[in-house]
Amino acid sequence: MSATFIYNPVKYLLLVMLAGMLMSFGPMKNAVDTPPDLPVIRKLLVTALESKKTTDSLYNSLGEIKERSALINAYMGTLEALKAKHAWNPYNKFKYLNDCEKTFKSAVTADPHNIEIRFMRFSIEHNVPKFLGYNKNLVVDRLEMVKQIDAKYYASADKVLVKTIIKFMLESKRCTADEQKRLHQHLAAL
């Protein structure tokens, strides 16, 4: 019995585009010379929220980077949280959450004023059930993000990401009335 291959140009094009996206930030080919493509990582991270396969692929790719920046470590921490979300075994869930907490501690220590790093940790701690105790940094991260937004210091975050951060903070209901007012003003100005 022989398998028949039917050429489908649409599927082929999609496959080539996906491979190109994965390789454009992938350290597998050229970890020393090519920095990861943050916009691509951000888009894949959104997909990873609901896809175990994308989570694993991105985690493995970023894990191959030999000298990771604080921001890439924060992405690794976010992916560890997503691995916990996608895991069915309770032991693995806790293991990945503990790894996530350690990875974020390292990332924040290395770059304490990076709004994107603080946002990732804040969003994870906001979404993890409170009884698990993984919400120790919500206040300090919120204060740092508001401070950076007030100073208009966004580090590597682009305008779209800053808007997303502000909207998430407002929707989280974790900001004071004064912070909400200032965040609404910043959002209107962007």
C-alpha positions as CSV (number, residue, x, y, z in Angstrom):
1,M,0.0,0.0,0.0
2,S,1.5,3.3,-1.0
3,A,0.7,6.7,0.4
4,T,-0.3,9.3,-2.2
5,F,0.9,12.8,-1.6
6,I,-1.4,15.5,-2.8
7,Y,0.2,18.9,-3.1
8,N,-2.0,21.6,-1.5
9,P,-0.5,25.1,-2.1
10,V,-2.4,26.7,0.8
11,K,-1.2,24.1,3.3
12,Y,2.3,24.3,2.0
13,L,2.3,28.1,2.2
14,L,1.0,28.0,5.8
15,L,3.6,25.4,6.7
16,V,6.4,27.5,5.2
17,M,5.1,30.6,7.0
18,L,4.9,28.8,10.4
19,A,8.4,27.4,10.0
20,G,9.7,30.8,9.0
21,M,8.1,32.4,12.1
22,L,9.5,29.7,14.4
23,M,13.0,30.0,12.9
24,S,13.0,33.8,12.9
25,F,13.5,33.9,16.6
26,G,14.8,30.4,17.1
27,P,18.2,30.1,18.7
28,M,18.7,26.7,17.1
29,K,20.3,28.2,13.9
30,N,22.2,31.1,15.2
31,A,22.0,31.7,18.9
32,V,25.0,34.0,19.1
33,D,24.4,36.4,16.3
34,T,20.6,36.7,16.1
35,P,18.6,38.1,19.0
36,P,15.2,36.7,19.4
37,D,12.4,38.5,17.6
38,L,10.2,39.9,20.4
39,P,7.1,40.7,18.2
40,V,7.1,37.1,17.0
41,I,7.6,35.8,20.5
42,R,4.7,38.0,21.8
43,K,2.4,36.7,19.0
44,L,3.4,33.1,19.7
45,L,2.9,33.6,23.4
46,V,-0.7,34.6,22.8
47,T,-1.2,31.4,20.9
48,A,0.5,29.5,23.7
49,L,-2.2,30.6,26.1
50,E,-4.5,28.0,24.6
51,S,-2.0,25.6,22.9
52,K,0.2,23.2,24.7
53,K,2.0,22.4,21.5
54,T,2.9,26.1,21.0
55,T,3.9,26.4,24.6
56,D,6.2,23.4,24.4
57,S,7.7,24.5,21.1
58,L,8.4,28.1,22.3
59,Y,9.7,26.9,25.6
60,N,12.2,24.5,23.9
61,S,13.3,27.2,21.4
62,L,13.9,29.9,24.0
63,G,15.5,27.3,26.3
64,E,18.2,26.8,23.8
65,I,19.4,30.4,24.0
66,K,22.7,30.2,25.9
67,E,22.8,33.7,27.4
68,R,19.3,34.9,28.0
69,S,18.4,38.5,28.7
70,A,16.2,39.3,31.7
71,L,13.3,39.7,29.3
72,I,13.8,36.3,27.7
73,N,14.0,34.8,31.2
74,A,10.7,36.4,31.9
75,Y,9.2,34.8,28.8
76,M,10.6,31.5,30.0
77,G,8.9,32.2,33.3
78,T,5.6,32.9,31.5
79,L,6.0,29.7,29.5
80,E,6.6,27.7,32.7
81,A,3.3,29.1,34.0
82,L,1.6,28.0,30.8
83,K,3.2,24.6,31.1
84,A,1.6,24.4,34.6
85,K,-1.7,25.4,33.1
86,H,-1.5,22.8,30.4
87,A,-0.2,20.0,32.7
88,W,-2.7,17.5,34.0
89,N,-0.5,16.1,36.8
90,P,-0.8,18.1,40.0
91,Y,2.9,17.5,40.8
92,N,4.0,18.9,37.5
93,K,1.6,21.9,37.9
94,F,3.3,22.8,41.2
95,K,6.8,22.1,39.8
96,Y,6.3,24.5,36.9
97,L,4.7,27.2,39.1
98,N,7.7,26.9,41.4
99,D,10.1,27.2,38.4
100,C,8.1,30.1,37.2
101,E,8.5,31.9,40.5
102,K,12.2,31.4,40.6
103,T,12.6,32.4,36.9
104,F,10.7,35.7,37.5
105,K,12.7,36.5,40.6
106,S,15.9,36.2,38.5
107,A,14.4,38.3,35.7
108,V,13.1,41.1,38.0
109,T,16.4,41.2,39.9
110,A,18.3,41.5,36.6
111,D,16.0,44.3,35.2
112,P,13.8,45.6,37.9
113,H,12.4,48.5,35.9
114,N,11.3,46.6,32.8
115,I,7.6,47.1,32.5
116,E,7.1,44.0,30.3
117,I,8.8,41.7,32.8
118,R,6.6,43.2,35.6
119,F,3.5,42.9,33.5
120,M,4.1,39.2,32.7
121,R,4.6,38.4,36.4
122,F,1.6,40.5,37.4
123,S,-0.7,38.9,34.9
124,I,0.3,35.4,36.0
125,E,-0.1,36.2,39.7
126,H,-3.4,37.8,39.0
127,N,-4.7,34.7,37.3
128,V,-3.3,31.9,39.6
129,P,-5.8,31.0,42.3
130,K,-5.0,33.0,45.4
131,F,-5.0,29.9,47.7
132,L,-1.9,28.6,46.0
133,G,0.1,31.6,47.4
134,Y,1.6,32.7,44.1
135,N,0.5,36.3,44.4
136,K,3.3,37.8,46.6
137,N,4.4,40.4,44.0
138,L,1.1,41.9,42.8
139,V,1.4,45.1,44.7
140,V,5.0,45.8,44.1
141,D,4.6,44.9,40.4
142,R,1.5,47.2,40.1
143,L,3.4,50.1,41.7
144,E,6.4,49.6,39.5
145,M,4.3,49.4,36.3
146,V,2.3,52.6,37.2
147,K,5.6,54.3,38.0
148,Q,7.1,53.3,34.6
149,I,3.9,54.4,32.8
150,D,3.9,57.7,34.6
151,A,7.5,58.2,33.6
152,K,6.8,57.0,30.0
153,Y,9.6,54.5,30.3
154,Y,8.4,51.4,28.4
155,A,11.8,49.6,27.8
156,S,11.3,47.2,24.9
157,A,7.5,47.4,25.0
158,D,5.9,49.0,22.0
159,K,2.8,51.2,22.0
160,V,0.4,48.3,21.4
161,L,1.9,46.3,24.3
162,V,1.8,49.4,26.6
163,K,-2.0,49.8,25.8
164,T,-2.5,46.1,26.5
165,I,-0.7,46.5,29.9
166,I,-2.8,49.6,30.8
167,K,-6.1,47.9,29.8
168,F,-5.1,44.7,31.8
169,M,-4.3,46.7,34.9
170,L,-7.6,48.6,34.7
171,E,-9.6,45.4,34.1
172,S,-7.8,43.6,36.9
173,K,-9.5,45.9,39.5
174,R,-6.2,45.9,41.5
175,C,-5.4,49.6,41.1
176,T,-6.4,52.4,43.4
177,A,-8.8,55.1,42.2
178,D,-5.9,57.5,41.7
179,E,-4.0,55.0,39.7
180,Q,-7.0,54.2,37.6
181,K,-7.5,57.9,36.8
182,R,-3.8,58.2,35.7
183,L,-3.9,55.0,33.7
184,H,-7.0,56.2,31.8
185,Q,-5.2,59.5,31.1
186,H,-2.2,57.6,29.8
187,L,-4.4,55.3,27.7
188,A,-6.1,58.3,26.1
189,A,-2.8,59.9,25.3
190,L,-1.4,56.8,23.5
